[in-house]
Amino acid sequence: MTKAIQPFFLRQIWLGLLLVSGVKSIVLITLLIFVVNIHQVKGQDPEFSQFYANPLYLNPAFTGTSEYQRVVTNYRNQWPRQGNTYVTYNFTYDKFLPVIRSGIGFKLMYDRELNGVVNSIYTSFLYSYHIKVNDQFFYTMGLEAGFIYKQFNTSGLIFPGMIDQGTGTIIGTYPLPFEDGQKIFPDFSFGMAGQVNDIYFGLALHHLTQPDQSIIEGDQVGRLPLKITLHAGTKSHQFHRGLLSRGFTLSPNIIYRQQGSFKQINAGIYMKEDWLAFGLWYRNNLSVRPDALIAMIGIQKEKFQLGYSFDFSLSNVSAYSYGSHEISLTFFFGELHRRLFYNAMVIPKM
C-alpha cells in the first residue's frame, strides 16, 4: 500500500466512526489516536483475521456472551503459495449458566508452522462471571487455564554444520543441544469485556505467567511473552436506503495487540444487511509500510453463520506470501435464555 492509499483507507474508517452518535465516536477515536503512535516488530501467537468469529481466542471474557450455546470452528491457511507454511485449526464451545450468572467454555487449537517444523496444541478451559450494573451497562470477567504442547521436528532441516564446505554435499546429521524436541507447560489468561448501550470494549492478558517454551536447557530467551489486547467497537443504528427501505447496520471497530516487542493495530468496519455481512479491515504492525488489507464476507442466520476472509498482503513479504485464507463456521443451539439473559454482547460475528 502506498503512502497515498494508506490515509485514504483511514479516512474511510473515520467516516464510519462519524456515522454513529457523538459519544460513540469520541470513545473509538480516542482509542485510535492512542494506539496509532507505536512502532513495529514481530509476533508470537497464531494470527486470526476474523476476530469476532473466534471470540474466546480474542478475549476469555467473551465466554458465555451468546444467547445460545455456541460452537465455533476456524481454519486459517497463511502464506499458501509456499505449500501450507502456516496452518491453524481452532475449536471452541461455550454456554451461559443463568443460575450462577456465569459462562463456561472449552478451547482446542492446533497450529502447524513452517510445514510441520514446529507443531503446537493449545487446550484450555474458560470461566467468566457476568455483572449487570444497570439496564444499559454490564461487564464480564473471564479466566482461562490450560496447557500448551510444542513439538519441534528437525528431521527435514539442514544445518550449516551438515554441509561439506568443499563439495557442498550433505555429510550427515548435526548434533543438537537437546534430546527431546517437545515440551508441555501450563498457561493462564485473564480478560474483561463490557458494554454500554451499543458500545462494547475489552482488555485481554494472555500468558500471564510468561511460561518457558524453549526445548533447549538453559535458554534464557525462551519465555512466551505476555500478550495484551485492547478492543472496542460499536453497532450503529439501522440505516435505510431508497424506496426499498432495506435496513442495514454499520459497526466500526479497532483492535490493538502487543506481545513482547511486537505491536499491531487493526481498524475496520462491518456492514450487515439481513443475512449477508461484509467487512473490511486495515492491519499495520506500526511501521511506515502497512501489513495487510482484510476483506470478509459471511452468511449470518439465527442458528448458523459462515464467514470467509482473505488477507491481501501489502508488506515486503507479499511476493512470498500470496496472502492468507480463513474460514469460520459457527453453530448456535440449545435453549434461548431471552428472559433471563440480560447481557448478550452486540459484537459482530466475523
HELIX and SHEET records of a PDB file:
HELIX    1   1 ILE A    5  LEU A   18  1                                  14    
HELIX    2   2 GLY A   22  VAL A   35  1                                  14    
HELIX    3   3 PHE A   51  ALA A   53  5                                   3    
HELIX    4   4 PRO A   55  LEU A   58  1                                   4    
HELIX    5   5 PRO A   60  PHE A   62  5                                   3    
HELIX    6   6 PRO A   80  GLN A   82  5                                   3    
HELIX    7   7 LEU A  114  GLY A  116  5                                   3    
HELIX    8   8 PRO A  160  MET A  162  5                                   3    
HELIX    9   9 SER A  318  SER A  321  1                                   4    
SHEET    1   A15 PHE A 239  ARG A 241  0                                        
SHEET    2   A15 ARG A 246  GLN A 259 -1                                        
SHEET    3   A15 LYS A 227  THR A 234 -1                                        
SHEET    4   A15 ILE A 199  HIS A 206 -1                                        
SHEET    5   A15 GLN A 182  VAL A 196 -1                                        
SHEET    6   A15 PHE A 137  PHE A 152 -1                                        
SHEET    7   A15 VAL A 118  LYS A 132 -1                                        
SHEET    8   A15 SER A 102  GLU A 113 -1                                        
SHEET    9   A15 TYR A  86  LEU A  97 -1                                        
SHEET   10   A15 GLN A  69  GLN A  78 -1                                        
SHEET   11   A15 SER A 324  PHE A 333 -1                                        
SHEET   12   A15 PHE A 304  SER A 313 -1                                        
SHEET   13   A15 ALA A 292  GLN A 300 -1                                        
SHEET   14   A15 LEU A 276  ASN A 284 -1                                        
SHEET   15   A15 PHE A 262  GLU A 273 -1                                        
END                                                                             
